[in-house]
Amino acid sequence: MTAHIGHRAVVLGGGIAGLFAARVLSEAYREVIVVDRDTLTGAYSPRSAVPQGHHIHALLARGQQVMDELFPGITEELIACGVPVGDFGTSLSWYFNGQMMRKKETGLVCVAAGRARLEAHLRERVAALPGVALLERTDILGLATAGRERIVGVRVQSQTPGSAERTLEADLVVDGTGRGSRTPRWLEDLGFGTVPQQRVTMDLTYTSCDFEGPLAFDPIGEDIALIPVATPALPRGAIFARMPDRYSLSLTGILGDKPPTDLEGFLRYARTLPVPEIYAALKDAVPMGEPHTFHFPASIRRHYELLPDLPEGLIVLGDAACTFNPVYAQGMTVAALGAALLAEHVRTGTPPKPTAFQQDLARVIDAPWTMAAGADLGFPGVQGLRTPEVRMGNGYIPKLQAAAAADAELSEAFLRAAGMIDPPQALMSPQIMGRVFAAR
């Protein structure tokens, strides 16, 4: 880009979505300020403002690709820091209904950095960019407006005692504050109406615990993780992963089933998983602290693109636009894709138009939402809209997963769709469907 399209952009939220957005905006605005209520500098462990930070996070394959496009060389930097990296098709053991999918090299890269380490690494890269500043320990009070039609900044207040409210003027405000976003309320107060929403209520609980290595019995070895995926037949799921400096187990329970937070109960729950190697590996392992739990009641998609109009100078991306069930690891990747889309909009040489951006973002969200919401609605007790397409998918996908236990081509097709490399419709191609039904 040869010229800046504005003086200042303000990014609300210093998490993954905000950092990706700041990277993109640093090429389009003279100054980019990232505002967060938390301490950002030197934060190498889970932050208080990110309660889900204790649990295993992952970039899907497409997310890793976008991350490397925006931050060239970052995967190699993470490898140099000891972060395990492998192939999605061979370094991860995927289990559906107790059966492991046949392994196959896919060429898709899995980076097992963990949320806090990945965020810290991205933050260091972003903070080093010309014109970018981190405004930490600062509360976001609301939007600053020029009439109803335009957002001209954001009202903030430092957490330092005695600090007064002030306005950060901005040509563009980007909401990357996550699932707690207040933009729907702010827009309603400005007279834009209620943002239409979709909800899929699954009442999910995550409980995670870290363990010291090496393990006396290590079923992971040089690979990255064992992943028994929750299904309607076996609704307890988990991710057991090798991290840079530890082993971590995240247990999931759906529809009110809560993995315990005491170590004895945690291990007892792990023993009920359809992959007995996980309990065997950890029953005598040394925990690095108490288990942490996180409740996720529902996936929420906010349809900003359906509002009749939006004020200039404000866009929404990441979890602030759509909060996904974390079991499917889509959140960070969709945040990366939202930033890549923002890059396309600012490359036009003019400020992004909010309605056009949110319409394009909705198309980016369609595929991961279809896969995640459809999978959740396969559980009879989950609340949400079951369209004919959802019912058809919930009849077909389990057959594909079962057939993939013996057919590596189906494993690769599923991982490419789940990794957001291919669209979900690719799983319905005549070639793939033929292999699924031939396996029966």
C-alpha positions in Angstrom: 0.0 0.0 0.0 1.5 3.3 -1.1 -0.5 5.8 1.0 -2.4 5.7 4.3 -6.2 5.9 4.1 -6.6 7.5 7.6 -4.7 8.9 10.5 -5.8 6.6 13.4 -7.5 3.3 13.8 -8.5 2.1 17.3 -8.8 -1.7 17.9 -10.9 -2.7 20.9 -9.5 -5.9 22.4 -5.9 -7.1 22.6 -6.6 -10.8 22.0 -6.2 -12.9 18.9 -8.8 -11.0 16.8 -7.5 -7.6 17.8 -3.9 -8.5 17.1 -4.6 -9.8 13.6 -6.7 -6.7 12.9 -3.9 -4.4 14.2 -1.4 -6.1 11.9 -3.6 -5.4 8.9 -4.5 -1.8 9.8 -0.8 -0.9 10.5 -0.4 -0.7 6.7 -3.4 1.5 6.1 -3.4 4.0 9.0 -0.6 6.2 10.4 -1.4 5.1 13.9 -3.1 2.0 15.4 -4.0 1.9 19.1 -5.0 -1.4 20.6 -7.1 -0.9 23.8 -7.5 -3.6 26.4 -8.6 -3.7 30.1 -5.9 -6.3 30.9 -2.1 -6.2 31.2 -0.7 -7.1 27.8 3.0 -6.5 28.1 4.8 -9.5 29.4 1.6 -11.6 29.6 2.9 -15.1 28.9 0.3 -17.0 30.9 -3.5 -17.0 30.7 -4.9 -13.5 31.2 -7.7 -12.7 33.7 -9.8 -11.1 30.8 -9.6 -14.4 28.9 -11.2 -17.0 31.2 -11.0 -19.6 28.4 -7.2 -19.1 28.2 -6.4 -22.0 30.5 -7.9 -24.5 28.0 -6.3 -26.0 24.8 -6.7 -23.7 21.8 -5.8 -24.5 18.2 -5.4 -22.8 14.9 -7.1 -24.8 12.1 -5.1 -25.4 9.0 -6.4 -22.3 7.2 -5.8 -20.2 10.2 -2.1 -21.2 10.3 -1.8 -20.4 6.6 -3.3 -16.9 7.1 -1.1 -16.3 10.2 2.0 -17.1 8.1 0.8 -14.7 5.4 0.3 -11.9 7.8 3.4 -12.6 10.0 6.0 -14.2 7.6 8.2 -16.7 9.4 6.2 -16.9 12.6 5.7 -20.7 12.4 9.5 -21.2 12.2 9.9 -18.8 15.2 7.4 -20.9 17.2 9.3 -24.1 16.3 12.5 -22.5 17.5 10.8 -21.8 20.8 10.0 -25.5 21.2 6.4 -25.4 20.0 5.3 -28.9 18.7 4.4 -28.6 15.0 3.1 -31.5 12.8 0.7 -32.6 10.2 -3.1 -32.5 10.9 -3.5 -35.9 9.4 -0.7 -37.8 11.1 0.3 -35.9 14.3 -3.2 -35.9 15.6 -5.2 -39.0 16.4 -8.9 -38.3 15.8 -11.5 -40.6 17.4 -15.2 -40.8 16.6 -17.3 -43.2 18.6 -14.1 -44.8 19.9 -12.7 -45.4 16.4 -9.6 -43.7 15.2 -9.7 -42.2 11.7 -7.1 -43.7 9.4 -4.0 -41.5 9.3 -2.8 -39.8 6.2 -0.3 -37.0 5.4 -2.2 -33.9 4.4 0.4 -31.2 4.2 -1.7 -29.1 6.6 0.3 -27.7 9.5 -0.8 -28.0 13.1 0.9 -25.6 15.6 0.5 -26.7 19.2 1.5 -23.4 20.9 -1.4 -22.9 23.3 -3.5 -19.7 23.5 -1.3 -17.7 25.9 2.0 -18.5 24.1 0.6 -17.8 20.6 -1.0 -14.6 21.7 2.2 -13.4 23.4 4.2 -14.1 20.2 1.7 -12.3 18.0 1.6 -9.4 20.4 5.4 -9.0 20.3 5.3 -8.9 16.5 2.4 -6.4 16.5 3.9 -4.1 19.1 7.1 -3.9 17.0 5.2 -2.6 14.0 5.7 1.1 13.2 2.8 3.3 14.4 1.2 0.6 16.7 0.7 1.2 20.4 -0.8 -0.9 23.1 -3.1 0.9 25.6 -3.2 -1.5 28.5 -5.3 -1.5 31.7 -7.8 0.7 30.1 -11.6 0.3 30.3 -13.7 0.9 27.2 -16.7 3.0 28.1 -18.5 3.5 24.8 -18.4 4.9 21.3 -17.9 8.5 20.4 -20.3 9.7 17.7 -20.8 12.6 15.3 -24.6 12.4 15.1 -26.1 9.0 14.3 -24.3 8.4 11.1 -20.6 8.2 12.1 -18.4 6.7 14.8 -15.5 9.1 15.5 -13.7 7.4 18.3 -14.1 5.6 21.6 -14.4 6.8 25.2 -11.9 5.2 27.5 -10.7 5.5 31.1 -7.4 4.3 32.5 -7.6 2.0 35.5 -5.0 4.2 37.2 -6.7 5.7 40.3 -7.8 9.3 39.6 -7.8 8.9 35.9 -10.5 10.8 34.0 -12.6 9.6 31.0 -11.2 10.7 27.6 -12.0 10.2 24.0 -9.6 8.5 21.6 -10.5 10.0 18.2 -10.4 7.6 15.3 -11.1 7.3 11.6 -12.0 3.6 12.2 -13.0 1.6 15.3 -12.7 -2.2 15.1 -14.5 -4.3 17.8 -12.4 -7.4 18.6 -13.5 -7.7 22.2 -14.9 -11.2 21.8 -18.1 -12.8 23.1 -18.7 -10.0 25.6 -18.9 -7.4 22.9 -21.2 -4.4 23.8 -21.6 -3.3 20.2 -25.1 -4.7 19.9 -26.2 -2.6 22.9 -24.3 0.5 21.6 -26.0 0.3 18.2 -29.4 -0.2 19.8 -28.8 2.9 21.9 -27.9 4.8 18.8 -31.2 3.8 17.2 -30.0 1.1 14.8 -32.3 -1.5 16.2 -31.6 -5.0 17.5 -28.8 -7.0 15.9 -30.4 -10.3 14.7 -28.9 -13.3 16.3 -28.8 -17.1 15.9 -28.2 -19.3 19.0 -27.3 -22.9 19.4 -27.5 -23.8 23.1 -25.5 -26.8 24.1 -24.6 -26.0 27.8 -20.9 -27.0 27.4 -18.4 -27.1 30.2 -14.6 -27.4 29.7 -12.3 -28.5 32.5 -8.5 -28.6 31.9 -5.5 -29.6 33.8 -1.8 -29.4 33.0 0.7 -32.2 33.9 4.5 -32.4 34.1 6.4 -34.4 31.7 7.9 -36.8 30.9 5.1 -39.3 31.4 5.8 -42.9 32.4 3.4 -44.0 29.8 3.2 -41.6 26.8 0.7 -42.6 24.1 1.4 -39.3 22.2 5.2 -39.8 21.7 6.5 -37.4 19.0 2.9 -36.6 17.8 0.8 -33.8 19.1 -2.6 -34.9 20.5 -5.2 -37.6 21.0 -8.7 -36.2 20.3 -11.8 -38.3 21.2 -14.5 -36.1 19.7 -17.8 -36.0 21.5 -20.7 -37.6 19.6 -24.4 -38.2 20.4 -23.5 -41.8 21.1 -20.4 -40.9 23.3 -21.0 -37.4 24.5 -17.9 -37.0 26.6 -15.0 -35.6 24.6 -11.4 -34.5 25.2 -8.2 -33.1 23.8 -5.0 -34.6 25.3 -2.0 -32.7 23.9 1.7 -32.4 24.1 2.6 -28.7 24.7 6.0 -27.0 24.6 6.6 -27.5 28.4 3.9 -29.8 29.6 1.0 -32.1 28.8 -2.5 -30.8 28.9 -5.9 -32.5 29.1 -9.1 -30.6 28.3 -12.3 -32.5 29.1 -15.7 -31.5 27.7 -19.2 -32.2 28.9 -22.3 -31.2 27.0 -25.9 -30.5 28.1 -25.0 -30.0 31.8 -22.5 -32.8 32.1 -19.6 -31.0 34.0 -16.1 -32.5 34.2 -15.1 -32.0 37.9 -12.5 -29.5 39.1 -11.0 -31.7 41.8 -8.1 -33.9 40.6 -9.7 -37.2 41.7 -13.0 -36.4 40.0 -11.1 -35.0 36.9 -9.2 -38.3 36.5 -12.4 -40.4 37.1 -14.1 -38.5 34.3 -11.1 -39.0 32.0 -11.4 -42.8 32.7 -14.9 -42.7 31.1 -13.4 -41.6 27.7 -13.5 -44.1 24.8 -9.7 -43.8 24.5 -8.3 -45.6 27.7 -4.8 -44.5 26.9 -5.5 -41.0 28.1 -6.4 -42.1 31.7 -3.5 -44.6 31.7 -1.1 -41.9 30.8 -2.2 -39.4 33.5 -3.4 -41.5 36.5 0.1 -41.3 38.1 1.2 -38.1 36.4 2.1 -35.0 38.5 -0.4 -32.1 38.0 0.9 -28.6 37.6 -2.0 -27.1 39.5 -5.7 -27.4 40.1 -8.0 -28.0 37.1 -9.6 -24.9 35.6 -13.2 -24.9 34.4 -15.0 -22.8 31.8 -18.7 -22.7 31.0 -19.9 -22.0 27.5 -23.7 -21.9 27.3 -24.3 -21.2 23.6 -22.8 -20.4 20.2 -24.0 -17.0 19.0 -23.9 -15.6 15.6 -24.6 -11.8 15.3 -26.0 -10.9 11.9 -24.7 -7.3 11.5 -25.1 -7.6 7.8 -28.9 -7.8 8.2 -29.3 -4.4 9.8 -30.7 -1.9 7.3 -27.8 0.4 7.9 -24.6 0.8 10.0 -22.7 3.8 11.1 -19.6 4.7 9.2 -16.3 4.1 11.0 -17.2 0.9 12.9 -16.7 -2.8 12.0 -16.9 -6.0 14.1 -15.0 -9.2 13.7 -13.8 -12.3 15.5 -15.9 -13.6 18.4 -17.6 -10.3 18.6 -19.3 -11.2 15.4 -19.7 -14.9 15.9 -18.9 -17.0 19.0 -18.3 -20.6 18.1 -18.4 -23.7 20.3 -14.7 -23.9 21.3 -14.7 -27.7 20.8 -14.3 -27.2 17.1 -11.4 -24.7 17.4 -12.8 -22.3 14.8 -12.6 -19.0 16.7 -9.0 -18.1 16.1 -9.1 -19.2 12.5 -12.2 -17.1 11.8 -10.5 -14.2 13.5 -7.6 -14.6 11.1 -9.9 -14.8 8.1 -11.7 -11.7 9.3 -8.4 -9.8 9.4 -7.5 -11.1 5.9 -10.9 -9.9 4.7 -10.2 -6.5 6.3 -6.9 -6.4 4.4 -8.8 -6.8 1.1 -11.1 -3.9 2.0 -8.4 -1.5 3.0 -6.3 -2.3 -0.1 -8.9 -0.5 -2.2 -7.4 2.7 -0.9 -10.5 3.9 0.8 -11.8 3.3 4.4 -13.8 0.1 4.7 -17.5 0.4 4.4 -19.2 -1.3 7.4 -22.2 -2.8 5.6 -20.1 -4.2 2.8 -17.5 -5.6 5.2 -20.1 -7.2 7.4 -21.8 -8.8 4.4 -18.5 -10.2 3.2 -17.7 -11.4 6.7 -21.0 -13.2 6.9 -20.0 -15.2 3.8 -16.7 -16.1 5.5 -18.6 -17.3 8.6 -21.2 -19.3 6.8 -19.1 -22.5 6.3 -17.7 -22.8 9.9 -21.0 -22.0 11.4 -22.7 -24.6 9.2 -20.3 -27.3 10.4 -20.2 -26.3 14.1 -23.9 -25.7 14.5 -24.8 -28.8 12.5 -22.6 -31.0 14.6 -24.0 -29.6 17.8 -27.6 -30.0 16.6 -26.8 -33.7 16.2 -27.2 -34.0 20.0 -31.0 -34.3 20.6 -31.0 -32.1 23.6 -29.2 -29.1 22.0 -31.5 -26.2 21.2 -31.4 -24.5 17.8 -32.9 -24.4 14.3 -32.7 -27.8 12.6 -33.1 -27.2 8.9 -33.5 -30.0 6.4 -29.8 -29.5 5.5 -28.8 -29.9 9.2 -30.8 -33.1 9.5 -29.3 -34.5 6.3 -25.8 -33.6 7.4 -26.4 -35.3 10.8 -27.4 -38.4 9.0 -24.4 -38.4 6.6 -21.4 -37.1 8.5 -21.3 -39.9 11.1 -21.3 -42.4 8.3 -18.3 -40.6 6.7 -16.5 -40.5 10.1 -17.1 -44.2 10.6 -15.9 -45.0 7.0 -12.8 -42.9 7.6 -11.6 -45.5 10.2 -10.6 -47.6 7.2 -10.3 -45.1 4.4 -7.5 -42.5 4.6 -8.9 -40.6 1.6 -12.0 -39.9 3.7 -9.9 -38.8 6.6 -8.1 -36.3 4.5 -11.4 -35.0 3.0 -12.9 -34.5 6.4 -9.8 -32.8 7.8 -9.6 -30.4 4.9 -13.2 -29.4 5.4 -12.9 -29.2 9.2 -9.7 -27.2 8.8 -11.5 -24.7 6.5 -9.3 -25.5 3.5 -12.3 -26.9 1.5 -16.0 -25.9 1.9 -18.3 -28.3 3.7 -20.0 -29.1 0.3 -16.8 -30.9 -0.7 -17.8 -33.7 1.6 -20.9 -34.2 -0.5 -19.1 -34.7 -3.8 -20.0 -37.8 -5.8 -16.5 -39.2 -5.3 -16.6 -38.8 -1.5 -20.2 -40.0 -1.1 -19.4 -43.0 -3.2 -16.6 -44.0 -0.9 -18.8 -43.5 2.2 -21.7 -45.6 1.0 -19.4 -48.2 -0.5 -17.9 -48.7 2.9 -21.3 -49.7 4.3 
